[in-house]
Amino acid sequence: ASAQMSLVKDLAKKAASNNPMELVEVLQNIEPALTNPESAGDVLTWYTAGKAAFTLYDEMYKASLLQPDAADPEMMGAALMSGYEYFIKALPLDSVPELNKDGSFKLNKDGSKKVKTKFSKEILGNLTGHINDIARVGNACMDSEKWDLAAAAYGYFADMANSSYAQSSGLVYPDSTISEIRFLQGYSQYNNKDFAGAYENCSKAFKMGYNRNNISGYMTSALANLVQDMLDNKEYSKAMNFIDNAISSDPNNAILYDIKGFTAELQEGVDAAIPYYQKAISVDPTYANGYSDAARCLVLKAKEIEDNNPNLTNNQLLPLVQPLYDQAIPLLEKALELNPDVPNAQTLLDNIRYWLVEVMHLKQYEPKN
């Protein structure tokens, strides 16, 4: 393993070069040292890789200004992103014990060893100095629909912009900038079907006051996908806790109550679900699905009465189910008025009317044209 460290030391000298070919060679040759147990625990390994990657990016960037057509934005982005990752791994490893003249450790008052950093100042300067470049990589990856890379780049930007070292070096970004970048991170994750990441980062943006680009829609859709996964795995209480958490930060979102109703319906049945569908309608009276879901549950209750009483005639059944249909009909009519394409609403309404008008001959239920 010491052979690995002597290799790293040789590569560290080469990493000081400004020659792109040599820097590419450093990055290729240092790969084994990043996973070797001895060298992977040494700050020099990660510092060398990070320095080579950042310098390679800088040299390519300079060349791109002179010859824009010859630029390789993908390679530039990869160099910058890997450089960031290497430097972030280097930082926690960068502590060198201070020694007395006799070679013993210098101690703090509490008896712990005094440590100093060797590379951190340079690393932090490099990171903060490239923060806007990282945002540009995010934009380029988003434009070319490389969603995973876009999400990573935007995440690195937001993490750095929020960091104490960025602020102490005078880099202060307003919440409006950081929240927009968090949204773009979440949006990229959403397109990459990473719904957990999308929900988390859109929520961060939302809590910072970001409310553009249909952010609430992306959060809700990401949440619905996450909840569906939980329901598929029969993790009902986990799903409920997750939805309640979402409602606490977005209490006027009708779709969240609708999702909660759907979860309650699967777990406990229609009686448990109806209040949540009604709540969805009360927070947003224009939310068509809330009306149709509440009506669907009332129709299911009527069907259950019918199934549980197979020996009853239609005339005996009527007083049991008619009150439920009387509640369901105006809900379905309202749903269809708000959105004629609400799934199954027209079919349900037609079925109820057919039974009441054609089978039971109750003319008052004929549709009013």
Secondary structure, DSSP 8 states (H G I E B T S, - for coil): -HHHHHHHHHHHHHTT---HHHHHHHHHHTHHHHHSHHHHT-HHHHHHHHHHHHHHHHHHHHHHHH-GGG--HHHHHHHHHHHHHHHHHHGGG--EE-B-TTS-B-B-TTS-B-EE-SSHHHHHHHHHHTHHHHHHHHHHHHHTT-HHHHHHHHHHHHHHHTSHHHHHTT----HHHHHHHHHHHHHHHHHTT-HHHHHHHHHHHHHTT---TTHHHHHHHHHHHHHHHHHHTT-HHHHHHHHHHHHHH-TT-HHHHHHHHHHHHHHH-HHHHHHHHHHHHHH-TT-HHHHHHHHHHHHHHHHHHHHH-TT--HHHHHHHHHHHHHHHHHHHHHHHHH-TT-TTHHHHHHHHHIIIIIIT--GGGS---
